[in-house]
Amino acid sequence: MSEDLAERMYRAQHDVAKFYQFRSRDAKLSFGVTPTQCYALFELAESRRLAMTELAHAVGLEASSMTRAVDDLVARRLVRRVEDPADRRRCLIEMTRTGHAMHKRIFRSCIQQEHDILSRVKPSSREDVVSAMEMLAECLQAQMSLCQCGVTESCEDTTSHLTVTCPHV
């Protein structure tokens, strides 16, 4: 692989990340939630209930940082702590009705933004753009897993095969 290709990838990723960072900031201004709280709501919407450590892992934070974010969400009545029926020593985090409503509002806003972005892409290329983004997301997920466990993972699609290796191993 050429350095030029890696540099182009870096620059494109940098621009995309910057856009989504600003979108996260705008979500805080528009909806009154931090990016971390927003990620927590999205994870809880997908999983229904999670233990604090599971939620922290899903969001990519240390448990103590996640606890602070959840404390604020609890205070705002967007989530609640409930006893784990399988282990009374543990509590689970679940969204409230208000939290579900907030998640739906944020989700609709995000989908509208993605629609607006895709409308700028040539119609015949839209599927390719989304497929490339999905593949990149899989590779990034594999990269994160590698850094935690040291196992080489592969990301594949119909046109190419990528092997992602962890730089920390």
URRATA-V135628 format. One record per pair of residues at least 24 apart in sequence whose ideal C-beta (glycine too) atoms are under 10 Angstrom apart, sorted by the first residue. I is the first residue (numbers start at 1). J is the second residue. Records with the same first field share a line. If there is no record, write none. Layout:
BEGIN
I->J / J
END
This chain:
BEGIN
1->162
9->136
12->136
13->136 / 140
16->133 / 136
19->113 / 117
20->110 / 113
23->109 / 110 / 113
26->109 / 113
27->105 / 106 / 109 / 110
30->105 / 106 / 109
31->102 / 103 / 105 / 106 / 109
32->76 / 78 / 102
33->69 / 72 / 73 / 76 / 78 / 99 / 102 / 103 / 106
34->69 / 72 / 73
35->59 / 69
36->60 / 61 / 65 / 66 / 68 / 69 / 70 / 72 / 73
37->66 / 68 / 69 / 70 / 72 / 73 / 76 / 78 / 79 / 99 / 102 / 106
38->69 / 102 / 103 / 106 / 107 / 110
39->66 / 69
40->66 / 69 / 70 / 72 / 73 / 78 / 79 / 93 / 95 / 99 / 103
41->73 / 78 / 79 / 95 / 99 / 100 / 102 / 103 / 104 / 106 / 107
42->103 / 106 / 107 / 110
43->93 / 95
44->70 / 73 / 78 / 79 / 92 / 93 / 94 / 95 / 99 / 100 / 103
45->95 / 99 / 100 / 102 / 103 / 104 / 106 / 107
46->103
47->92 / 93 / 94 / 95
48->92 / 94 / 95
49->79 / 82 / 84 / 91 / 92 / 93 / 94 / 95
50->92 / 93 / 94
51->84 / 87 / 90 / 91 / 92 / 93
52->81 / 90 / 91 / 92 / 93
53->90
54->92 / 93
55->79 / 92 / 93
57->148
60->144
66->93
67->93
73->99 / 102
74->99
76->102
77->102
78->102 / 103
128->159
131->157 / 158 / 159
132->157 / 159
135->159 / 160 / 162
136->162
138->162 / 164
139->163 / 164
140->164
142->166
143->167
END
